[in-house]
């Protein structure tokens, strides 16, 4: 993959994440910054299981558009 292709893929991913609903986008971004599901849950007042479900839903939506 060339540098140009990588940049285009990065832009596509950023745009796709940006289109996610707020409740899913927030979880994906925190996860990408290295926070654990437990840490995200603590910050958002949601169970770890709930965070896992949101991540799964977000990743499934991203797979559909990428």
Contact map, one row per residue, 1 for C-alpha under 8 A:
111011000000000000000000000000000000000000000000000000000000000000
111111000000000000000000000000000000000000000000000000000000000000
111111100000000000000000000000000000000000000000000000000000000000
011111110000000000000000000000000000000000000000000000000000000000
111111111000000000000000000000000000000000000000000000000000000000
111111111100000000000000000000000000000000000000000000000000000000
001111111110000000000000000000000000000000000000000000000000000000
000111111111000000000000000000000000000000000000000000000000000000
000011111111100000000000000000000000000000000000000000000000000000
000001111111110000000000000000000000000000000000000000000000000000
000000111111111000000000000000000000000000000000000000000000000000
000000011111111100000000000000000000000000000000000000000000000001
000000001111111110000000000000000000000000000000000000000000000001
000000000111111111000000000000000000000000000000000000000000000000
000000000011111111100000000000000000000000000000000000000000000000
000000000001111111110000000000000000000000000000000000000000010011
000000000000111111110000100100000000000000000000000000000000010000
000000000000011111110000100000000000000000000000000000000000000000
000000000000001111111000100000000000000000000000000000000000000000
000000000000000111111101100000000000000000000000000000000100000000
000000000000000000111111100000000000000000000000000000000000000000
000000000000000000011111110000000000000000000000000000000000000000
000000000000000000001111111000000000000000000000000001000000000000
000000000000000000011111111100000000000000000000000001101100000000
000000000000000011111111111110000000000000000000000000000100000000
000000000000000000000111111111000000000000000000000000000000000000
000000000000000000000011111111100000000100000000001001100000000000
000000000000000010000001111111110000000000000000000000100100000000
000000000000000000000000111111111000000000000000000000000000000000
000000000000000000000000011111111110000100000000000000000000000000
000000000000000000000000001111111111100100000000000000000000000000
000000000000000000000000000111111110000000000000000000000000000000
000000000000000000000000000011111110000000000000000000000000000000
000000000000000000000000000001111111000000000000000000000000000000
000000000000000000000000000001111111101100000000000000000000000000
000000000000000000000000000000100111111100000000000000000000000000
000000000000000000000000000000100011111110000001001100000000000000
000000000000000000000000000000000001111111000011000000000000000000
000000000000000000000000000000000011111111100000000000000000000000
000000000000000000000000001001100011111111110101001000000000000000
000000000000000000000000000000000000111111111111011000000000000000
000000000000000000000000000000000000011111111110000000000000000000
000000000000000000000000000000000000001111111100000000000000000000
000000000000000000000000000000000000000111111100000000000000000000
000000000000000000000000000000000000000011111110000000000000000000
000000000000000000000000000000000000000111111111011000000000000000
000000000000000000000000000000000000010011001111111000000000000000
000000000000000000000000000000000000110110000111111100000000000000
000000000000000000000000000000000000000000000011111110000000000000
000000000000000000000000000000000000000010000111111111000000000000
000000000000000000000000001000000000100110000111111111100000000000
000000000000000000000000000000000000100000000001111111110000000000
000000000000000000000000000000000000000000000000111111111000000000
000000000000000000000011001000000000000000000000011111111100000000
000000000000000000000001001100000000000000000000001111111110000000
000000000000000000000000000000000000000000000000000111111111000000
000000000000000000000001000000000000000000000000000011111111100000
000000000000000000010001100100000000000000000000000001111111110000
000000000000000000000000000000000000000000000000000000111111111000
000000000000000000000000000000000000000000000000000000011111111100
000000000000000000000000000000000000000000000000000000001111111110
000000000000000110000000000000000000000000000000000000000111111111
000000000000000000000000000000000000000000000000000000000011111111
000000000000000000000000000000000000000000000000000000000001111111
000000000000000100000000000000000000000000000000000000000000111111
000000000001100100000000000000000000000000000000000000000000011111
